[in-house]
Amino acid sequence: MFGMLYMFIALAIVCDEFFVPALTVITEKLEISDDVAGATFMAAGGSAPELFTSVIGVFVSHSNVGIGTIVGSAVFNILFVIGMCALFSKEVLNLTWWPLFRDVSFYIVGLLMLIYFFLDNQITVWESIGLLTCYTCYVTFMKFNSKVELVMKTLLGSNQVDELEPAPKVNVPADDENKLTAKPRLQREGSCASLHNSLMRNSIFQLMIHTLDPLSDEGHFKEKASILHKMAKQKCKDEATNANGIVDKNIPNSTNVAVEVTPPMNGVAGGEEGPDEEEDEDQPLSLAWPDTLRKQITYLFILPIVLPLWITLPDVRRETSEKFFPITFLGAISWIAFFSYLMVWWAHQVGETFWITEEIMGLTILAAGTSIPDLITSVIVARKGLGDMAVSSSVGSNIFDITVGLPFPWLIYNILNDFKPVEVSSNGLFCAIVLLFLMLLFVIISIASCKWRMSKLLGFFMFVLYFVFLIISVMLEDKIITCPVTI
């Protein structure tokens, strides 16, 4: 059980510190646009644990552990993560409707296809290709996302369903303004949310060494986070600020915010010296000995993971190592495969010990474990008041899991076995997917009915609903209750 939990941390570290930076270099070499890169390479980076769990389920354990993990992870992201963000935010989270509407639309199409393909308990080669085609359409759409969004909002005659009150002017140090123009590191989401999160997200290694409390207040960072959020949206729409440094009020997908750029001044808000979290974002992995006892204990705890990775994989965030990105890319994939194998193996042993099926382990423990780093990051982001970022990332990351994480190993299996269908029979997985679809509809309808605002009450209800889903799924899998749809 300890090994399984330890592998959750190992997978998060190898993805954040080596796999995603290597993918970033690849996208730069290929000169791929931010949106398309976010929907392809970066989505693969963030969803690598789920993808490899699915591969192991198809080719190694010959079980539905991969399907359970991906479905469970999807529900975890939609209900638990979003619910926790709303519960622990300092204020009501204001959301922008377009990213959520766009990602949910593609996600619903993918889920409906998956539900239909599951009806006969097997996946044919054409069904695998169909799901992958759905993902290809999503990536293609992302290429033209900005133009489509502008057209849609022009037709609706509003930048947002419910306009937010203008935010107050905030002083930004000139040095920080220059930093904001630098190209950010992409992350997992296949949308402008990928750009947003790249500006904000710390790796799990940094979070464990620097803070274990995602609810801690960091007042010096809040103002800068808000400005980063608005400027990231501005960059997504390829809009420029005017000569006075005032953000254009007509920028789609943004709140009317006036940002006044002023030189830094001692003792003035915004010019105060303080630890710069964004500067650490792209720093190479450091094995320097921490200064406090708590950090030192944490450092020793994760050193058995970090040290082998540091020795075997070049850190492409160093200028001298960037040229070795193919080695880092292939090496990181090998480590992810190794960690995923150990995770599934030990999860199987834990399940056998407690008479729990692999499908249930995937729906519950493995799903939560592979998503916990994103939960911590999303809660931190929500505490900064950036609801768009937290919610869009939770939905957007699931599209890759459903339309690539599941069908890709199925397609490989089809091809290697003379186009023989993949058996996906399970007592409760079909109904679990249907439940996921219904809860997705609930989330989007409830948020829309609340005028795109996430209250703590709504967050608490989502939190409770997640545990209802788990209970029903376990009862379905153990045949305590029968799935009403006969397949």
C-alpha positions as CSV (number, residue, x, y, z in Angstrom):
1,M,0.0,0.0,0.0
2,F,2.9,2.3,0.8
3,G,4.5,1.5,-2.5
4,M,1.3,2.3,-4.4
5,L,1.0,5.7,-2.7
6,Y,4.7,6.4,-3.3
7,M,4.2,5.7,-7.0
8,F,1.6,8.5,-7.1
9,I,4.3,11.0,-6.1
10,A,6.9,9.4,-8.4
11,L,4.6,9.7,-11.4
12,A,3.8,13.3,-10.6
13,I,7.5,14.2,-10.3
14,V,8.7,12.5,-13.5
15,C,5.8,14.1,-15.4
16,D,6.3,17.6,-14.0
17,E,10.1,17.8,-13.9
18,F,11.2,15.9,-17.0
19,F,8.4,14.7,-19.4
20,V,6.5,18.0,-19.7
21,P,9.7,20.2,-20.1
22,A,10.9,17.7,-22.8
23,L,7.5,18.1,-24.6
24,T,7.9,21.9,-24.3
25,V,11.2,21.8,-26.1
26,I,9.6,19.5,-28.8
27,T,6.8,22.0,-29.4
28,E,9.2,24.9,-29.7
29,K,11.4,22.9,-32.2
30,L,8.3,22.1,-34.3
31,E,7.0,25.6,-33.9
32,I,3.5,24.4,-32.8
33,S,1.0,27.0,-31.6
34,D,0.2,27.2,-27.9
35,D,-3.4,26.0,-28.2
36,V,-2.5,23.0,-30.4
37,A,0.5,22.1,-28.3
38,G,-1.6,22.3,-25.2
39,A,-4.3,20.0,-26.7
40,T,-1.7,17.4,-27.8
41,F,1.8,17.2,-26.3
42,M,1.0,18.9,-23.0
43,A,-2.3,16.9,-22.6
44,A,-0.2,13.8,-23.0
45,G,2.3,15.0,-20.4
46,G,-0.3,15.6,-17.8
47,S,-2.3,12.5,-18.5
48,A,0.6,10.1,-18.9
49,P,-0.1,8.1,-15.7
50,E,-3.7,7.4,-16.8
51,L,-2.5,6.6,-20.4
52,F,0.1,4.1,-19.2
53,T,-2.4,2.6,-16.7
54,S,-4.7,2.0,-19.6
55,V,-1.9,0.4,-21.6
56,I,-1.0,-1.9,-18.7
57,G,-4.7,-2.9,-18.2
58,V,-5.0,-3.9,-21.9
59,F,-1.6,-5.7,-22.4
60,V,-0.3,-6.8,-19.0
61,S,-3.1,-7.3,-16.5
62,H,-5.8,-8.0,-19.1
63,S,-8.3,-6.2,-16.9
64,N,-10.4,-3.0,-16.9
65,V,-8.2,-1.2,-14.4
66,G,-7.3,1.4,-17.0
67,I,-10.9,2.1,-17.9
68,G,-11.8,2.3,-14.2
69,T,-8.9,4.7,-13.5
70,I,-9.8,7.0,-16.4
71,V,-13.5,7.1,-15.6
72,G,-12.8,7.5,-11.9
73,S,-10.2,10.2,-12.6
74,A,-12.7,12.0,-14.8
75,V,-15.4,12.1,-12.1
76,F,-12.7,13.1,-9.5
77,N,-11.7,16.0,-11.7
78,I,-15.2,17.1,-12.4
79,L,-16.8,16.8,-9.0
80,F,-14.2,16.5,-6.3
81,V,-11.6,18.9,-7.7
82,I,-14.1,21.6,-8.8
83,G,-16.1,21.1,-5.5
84,M,-12.9,21.5,-3.4
85,C,-12.0,24.6,-5.4
86,A,-15.3,26.2,-4.7
87,L,-15.3,25.2,-1.0
88,F,-11.8,26.5,-0.2
89,S,-11.9,29.7,-2.4
90,K,-11.9,32.9,-0.5
91,E,-14.8,34.3,-2.6
92,V,-17.4,33.2,-5.1
93,L,-15.6,32.0,-8.2
94,N,-16.5,33.8,-11.3
95,L,-16.3,31.8,-14.5
96,T,-16.1,32.6,-18.2
97,W,-18.6,30.6,-20.2
98,W,-16.8,29.9,-23.4
99,P,-13.9,27.6,-22.4
100,L,-16.2,25.5,-20.2
101,F,-18.9,25.3,-22.9
102,R,-16.3,24.4,-25.6
103,D,-14.5,21.7,-23.6
104,V,-17.8,20.2,-22.2
105,S,-19.3,20.0,-25.7
106,F,-16.4,17.9,-27.0
107,Y,-16.3,15.9,-23.8
108,I,-20.0,15.1,-24.1
109,V,-19.5,13.9,-27.7
110,G,-16.6,11.6,-26.6
111,L,-18.6,10.2,-23.7
112,L,-21.7,9.5,-25.8
113,M,-19.4,7.6,-28.3
114,L,-17.9,5.7,-25.5
115,I,-21.3,4.7,-24.0
116,Y,-22.5,3.5,-27.4
117,F,-19.3,1.5,-28.1
118,F,-19.6,-0.2,-24.6
119,L,-23.1,-1.5,-25.4
120,D,-21.8,-4.8,-26.9
121,N,-19.0,-5.3,-24.4
122,Q,-16.2,-5.0,-27.0
123,I,-14.3,-2.4,-28.8
124,T,-13.6,-2.9,-32.5
125,V,-10.8,-1.2,-34.5
126,W,-13.2,1.2,-36.1
127,E,-14.6,2.3,-32.7
128,S,-11.0,2.9,-31.5
129,I,-10.4,5.0,-34.6
130,G,-13.7,6.9,-34.0
131,L,-12.6,8.0,-30.6
132,L,-9.2,9.1,-31.8
133,T,-10.9,11.0,-34.7
134,C,-13.0,12.8,-32.1
135,Y,-9.8,14.0,-30.4
136,T,-8.3,15.0,-33.8
137,C,-11.4,17.2,-34.3
138,Y,-10.8,18.8,-30.9
139,V,-7.2,19.6,-31.7
140,T,-8.2,21.0,-35.1
141,F,-10.9,23.1,-33.5
142,M,-8.4,24.5,-31.0
143,K,-6.3,25.8,-33.9
144,F,-9.2,28.1,-34.7
145,N,-10.5,28.5,-31.2
146,S,-9.9,32.3,-30.9
147,K,-11.6,33.1,-34.2
148,V,-14.6,30.9,-33.4
149,E,-14.9,32.4,-29.9
150,L,-14.8,35.9,-31.3
151,V,-17.6,35.0,-33.8
152,M,-19.8,33.3,-31.1
153,K,-19.5,36.2,-28.7
154,T,-20.1,38.7,-31.4
155,L,-23.3,36.9,-32.4
156,L,-24.4,36.8,-28.7
157,G,-23.5,40.4,-28.3
158,S,-21.7,39.9,-25.0
159,N,-18.3,39.0,-23.8
160,Q,-19.8,37.0,-21.0
161,V,-23.3,35.9,-20.0
162,D,-23.1,37.8,-16.8
163,E,-20.6,40.7,-16.9
164,L,-18.4,41.0,-13.8
165,E,-17.7,44.2,-12.0
166,P,-14.5,45.9,-13.1
167,A,-11.5,45.1,-11.0
168,P,-9.6,48.0,-9.4
169,K,-6.4,49.3,-10.8
170,V,-3.3,47.4,-9.6
171,N,0.2,48.6,-9.7
172,V,2.6,46.3,-11.5
173,P,6.4,46.7,-11.2
174,A,8.0,47.3,-14.5
175,D,10.3,44.3,-14.1
176,D,7.2,42.1,-13.6
177,E,5.6,43.5,-16.7
178,N,8.6,42.4,-18.7
179,K,8.4,38.9,-17.2
180,L,4.8,38.6,-18.2
181,T,5.7,39.0,-21.9
182,A,8.0,36.0,-21.8
183,K,6.8,32.8,-23.4
184,P,5.3,30.7,-20.6
185,R,5.7,27.0,-20.1
186,L,2.8,25.0,-21.3
187,Q,1.0,22.4,-19.2
188,R,-1.7,19.8,-19.6
189,E,-4.8,21.6,-20.7
190,G,-5.8,21.7,-24.3
191,S,-7.0,25.3,-24.4
192,C,-6.1,28.7,-23.3
193,A,-6.3,27.2,-19.8
194,S,-3.0,25.5,-20.7
195,L,-1.5,29.0,-21.0
196,H,-3.1,30.1,-17.8
197,N,-1.9,27.1,-15.8
198,S,1.6,27.4,-17.2
199,L,1.9,30.8,-15.6
200,M,0.7,29.5,-12.3
201,R,1.4,25.9,-11.7
202,N,4.2,24.7,-9.5
203,S,5.5,21.1,-9.8
204,I,4.6,18.6,-7.1
205,F,8.3,18.6,-6.1
206,Q,8.2,22.3,-5.5
207,L,4.9,22.0,-3.6
208,M,6.2,19.3,-1.3
209,I,9.5,21.1,-0.6
210,H,8.2,24.6,-0.2
211,T,4.7,24.1,1.1
212,L,2.4,21.2,2.1
213,D,-0.5,23.5,2.8
214,P,-2.4,24.5,-0.3
215,L,-4.7,26.7,1.8
216,S,-1.9,28.9,3.1
217,D,-2.2,32.6,2.4
218,E,0.4,34.3,0.2
219,G,-0.8,37.8,0.1
220,H,2.1,39.1,-1.9
221,F,1.2,36.8,-4.7
222,K,-2.5,37.5,-5.1
223,E,-2.3,40.7,-7.0
224,K,0.3,39.4,-9.4
225,A,-1.7,36.3,-9.9
226,S,-4.7,38.3,-11.0
227,I,-2.7,40.3,-13.4
228,L,-1.1,37.2,-14.9
229,H,-4.6,35.7,-15.3
230,K,-5.8,38.7,-17.3
231,M,-2.7,39.1,-19.4
232,A,-2.7,35.4,-20.2
233,K,-6.3,35.7,-21.5
234,Q,-5.1,38.7,-23.5
235,K,-2.3,36.7,-25.1
236,C,-4.7,33.9,-26.0
237,K,-6.7,36.4,-28.1
238,D,-3.6,37.9,-29.7
239,E,-4.7,41.3,-28.4
240,A,-2.2,44.0,-27.4
241,T,-2.3,46.6,-24.7
242,N,-2.5,50.2,-25.8
243,A,0.3,52.7,-25.4
244,N,-0.7,53.6,-21.8
245,G,-0.7,50.0,-20.6
246,I,-4.5,49.8,-20.3
247,V,-6.1,46.5,-21.3
248,D,-8.6,46.7,-24.2
249,K,-12.1,46.5,-22.8
250,N,-13.2,44.5,-25.9
251,I,-10.9,41.6,-25.3
252,P,-13.0,38.5,-25.5
253,N,-13.1,36.2,-22.5
254,S,-11.8,38.8,-20.1
255,T,-13.1,41.1,-17.4
256,N,-12.8,44.8,-17.9
257,V,-9.6,45.4,-16.0
258,A,-7.4,48.4,-16.0
259,V,-3.8,47.5,-15.3
260,E,-1.6,50.5,-14.6
261,V,2.1,49.9,-15.1
262,T,4.3,51.8,-12.7
263,P,8.0,51.6,-11.7
264,P,8.7,49.6,-8.5
265,M,8.9,51.7,-5.4
266,N,10.1,50.7,-2.0
267,G,7.3,50.3,0.5
268,V,4.6,50.5,-2.1
269,A,2.2,47.7,-2.9
270,G,3.4,45.9,-6.0
271,G,6.9,47.1,-5.7
272,E,7.6,45.2,-2.6
273,E,10.4,42.7,-2.7
274,G,9.2,39.1,-2.1
275,P,9.7,35.6,-3.2
276,D,8.8,35.3,-6.9
277,E,7.0,32.0,-7.5
278,E,6.8,32.4,-11.2
279,E,10.6,32.7,-11.5
280,D,10.9,29.2,-10.0
281,E,8.5,27.8,-12.6
282,D,11.1,26.9,-15.3
283,Q,14.2,26.5,-13.0
284,P,16.1,23.2,-13.4
285,L,15.6,20.6,-10.7
286,S,17.8,21.4,-7.7
287,L,19.0,18.8,-5.2
288,A,20.3,21.5,-2.8
289,W,19.8,20.7,0.9
290,P,16.8,22.6,2.3
291,D,17.1,24.9,5.3
292,T,14.3,23.9,7.6
293,L,13.6,20.6,9.4
294,R,10.2,20.0,7.8
295,K,11.7,20.6,4.3
296,Q,14.6,18.3,5.1
297,I,12.4,15.5,6.1
298,T,10.3,15.9,3.0
299,Y,13.5,16.1,0.9
300,L,14.7,12.8,2.3
301,F,11.3,11.2,1.8
302,I,11.2,11.9,-2.0
303,L,15.0,11.6,-2.6
304,P,14.7,7.9,-3.6
305,I,12.5,9.1,-6.5
306,V,14.3,12.3,-7.5
307,L,17.9,11.0,-7.4
308,P,17.5,8.2,-10.0
309,L,15.6,10.6,-12.3
310,W,18.2,13.3,-11.8
311,I,21.0,10.9,-12.7
312,T,19.4,9.2,-15.7
313,L,17.5,12.1,-17.4
314,P,19.1,15.3,-18.7
315,D,17.2,18.3,-17.4
316,V,16.2,20.1,-20.6
317,R,15.5,23.3,-18.6
318,R,19.3,23.8,-18.5
319,E,20.7,25.4,-21.6
320,T,23.5,22.9,-21.8
321,S,21.1,19.9,-21.7
322,E,18.3,21.2,-24.0
323,K,19.8,19.5,-27.0
324,F,19.4,16.1,-25.2
325,F,15.6,16.4,-25.2
326,P,15.0,13.1,-27.2
327,I,16.9,11.2,-24.4
328,T,14.8,13.0,-21.7
329,F,11.6,12.3,-23.7
330,L,12.2,8.6,-24.2
331,G,13.7,8.2,-20.7
332,A,10.8,9.9,-19.0
333,I,8.4,7.6,-20.9
334,S,10.3,4.6,-19.7
335,W,10.2,5.8,-16.1
336,I,6.5,6.5,-16.3
337,A,5.9,3.0,-17.7
338,F,7.9,1.5,-14.9
339,F,6.2,3.6,-12.1
340,S,2.8,2.8,-13.7
341,Y,3.5,-0.9,-13.7
342,L,4.5,-0.9,-10.1
343,M,1.5,1.2,-9.2
344,V,-1.0,-1.2,-10.9
345,W,0.8,-4.3,-9.6
346,W,0.8,-3.1,-6.0
347,A,-2.8,-1.9,-6.4
348,H,-3.7,-5.4,-7.5
349,Q,-2.0,-6.8,-4.4
350,V,-3.8,-4.4,-2.2
351,G,-7.1,-5.2,-3.9
352,E,-6.6,-9.0,-3.5
353,T,-5.7,-8.5,0.2
354,F,-8.9,-6.6,0.9
355,W,-11.1,-8.5,-1.7
356,I,-11.4,-5.4,-3.9
357,T,-11.6,-5.8,-7.7
358,E,-9.2,-4.0,-10.0
359,E,-12.1,-2.1,-11.5
360,I,-13.0,-0.7,-8.1
361,M,-9.3,0.1,-7.3
362,G,-9.2,2.0,-10.6
363,L,-12.4,3.9,-10.0
364,T,-11.4,4.9,-6.5
365,I,-7.8,4.8,-5.2
366,L,-5.8,4.9,-8.5
367,A,-8.1,7.6,-10.0
368,A,-7.7,9.9,-6.9
369,G,-4.0,9.1,-6.6
370,T,-3.1,10.1,-10.2
371,S,-5.1,13.3,-9.8
372,I,-4.0,14.5,-6.4
373,P,-1.2,16.8,-7.7
374,D,-3.7,18.6,-10.0
375,L,-6.1,18.8,-7.0
376,I,-3.5,20.6,-4.9
377,T,-2.6,23.0,-7.8
378,S,-6.3,23.7,-8.6
379,V,-7.1,24.5,-5.0
380,I,-4.1,26.9,-4.8
381,V,-5.2,28.6,-8.0
382,A,-8.8,28.8,-6.7
383,R,-7.5,30.5,-3.6
384,K,-6.1,33.2,-5.8
385,G,-9.6,33.8,-7.2
386,L,-8.9,32.3,-10.6
387,G,-11.9,30.1,-11.0
388,D,-11.7,29.9,-14.8
389,M,-8.3,28.2,-14.6
390,A,-9.3,25.7,-12.0
391,V,-12.5,24.6,-13.7
392,S,-11.4,24.6,-17.3
393,S,-8.4,22.5,-16.5
394,S,-10.5,19.9,-14.8
395,V,-12.7,19.4,-17.8
396,G,-10.2,20.0,-20.5
397,S,-7.7,17.4,-19.2
398,N,-10.4,14.7,-19.3
399,I,-10.9,15.0,-23.1
400,F,-7.4,13.5,-23.7
401,D,-8.1,10.6,-21.3
402,I,-11.4,9.6,-22.9
403,T,-10.5,10.1,-26.6
404,V,-6.8,9.0,-26.4
405,G,-6.0,7.3,-23.1
406,L,-8.6,4.6,-23.7
407,P,-8.7,4.1,-27.5
408,F,-5.0,4.3,-28.2
409,P,-4.1,1.0,-26.4
410,W,-7.3,-0.5,-27.8
411,L,-6.2,0.3,-31.3
412,I,-2.7,-1.1,-30.8
413,Y,-4.3,-4.3,-29.4
414,N,-6.7,-4.5,-32.4
415,I,-3.8,-4.2,-34.9
416,L,-1.5,-6.7,-33.0
417,N,-4.3,-9.3,-32.8
418,D,-5.5,-9.4,-36.4
419,F,-8.2,-6.7,-35.7
420,K,-9.7,-8.8,-32.9
421,P,-12.1,-6.7,-30.7
422,V,-11.0,-5.8,-27.2
423,E,-13.3,-7.3,-24.5
424,V,-14.4,-4.6,-22.0
425,S,-17.1,-6.5,-20.1
426,S,-17.6,-5.2,-16.6
427,N,-20.5,-5.3,-14.2
428,G,-20.5,-1.6,-13.3
429,L,-18.2,0.3,-15.7
430,F,-20.9,0.9,-18.3
431,C,-23.2,2.5,-15.7
432,A,-20.3,4.3,-14.2
433,I,-19.7,6.0,-17.6
434,V,-23.4,6.8,-17.9
435,L,-23.2,8.3,-14.3
436,L,-20.1,10.3,-15.4
437,F,-22.1,11.7,-18.3
438,L,-25.1,12.6,-16.1
439,M,-22.9,14.3,-13.6
440,L,-21.1,16.3,-16.3
441,L,-24.5,17.5,-17.4
442,F,-25.3,18.4,-13.8
443,V,-22.1,20.4,-13.4
444,I,-22.6,22.5,-16.5
445,I,-26.3,23.1,-16.0
446,S,-25.8,24.0,-12.3
447,I,-23.0,26.4,-13.0
448,A,-24.9,28.0,-15.9
449,S,-28.0,28.4,-13.7
450,C,-25.9,30.1,-11.1
451,K,-24.9,32.7,-13.7
452,W,-21.4,31.2,-14.1
453,R,-20.6,31.6,-10.4
454,M,-19.3,28.8,-8.2
455,S,-20.6,29.3,-4.6
456,K,-19.4,27.3,-1.6
457,L,-22.9,25.6,-1.4
458,L,-22.6,24.3,-5.0
459,G,-19.1,23.2,-4.2
460,F,-20.2,21.2,-1.2
461,F,-23.0,19.6,-3.2
462,M,-20.4,18.5,-5.8
463,F,-18.2,17.2,-3.1
464,V,-21.1,15.0,-1.7
465,L,-22.1,13.9,-5.2
466,Y,-18.6,12.5,-5.8
467,F,-18.9,10.2,-2.8
468,V,-22.4,9.2,-4.0
469,F,-20.9,8.2,-7.3
470,L,-18.2,6.1,-5.6
471,I,-20.7,4.3,-3.5
472,I,-23.0,3.5,-6.4
473,S,-20.1,2.5,-8.6
474,V,-18.8,0.1,-6.0
475,M,-22.2,-1.4,-5.4
476,L,-22.7,-1.9,-9.2
477,E,-19.3,-3.6,-9.6
478,D,-20.0,-5.9,-6.6
479,K,-23.5,-6.7,-8.0
480,I,-25.1,-5.4,-4.8
481,I,-27.3,-3.4,-7.1
482,T,-27.9,-4.2,-10.8
483,C,-27.2,-1.9,-13.7
484,P,-30.6,-1.0,-15.1
485,V,-29.2,-1.2,-18.7
486,T,-28.8,-4.7,-19.9
487,I,-25.7,-5.2,-22.1
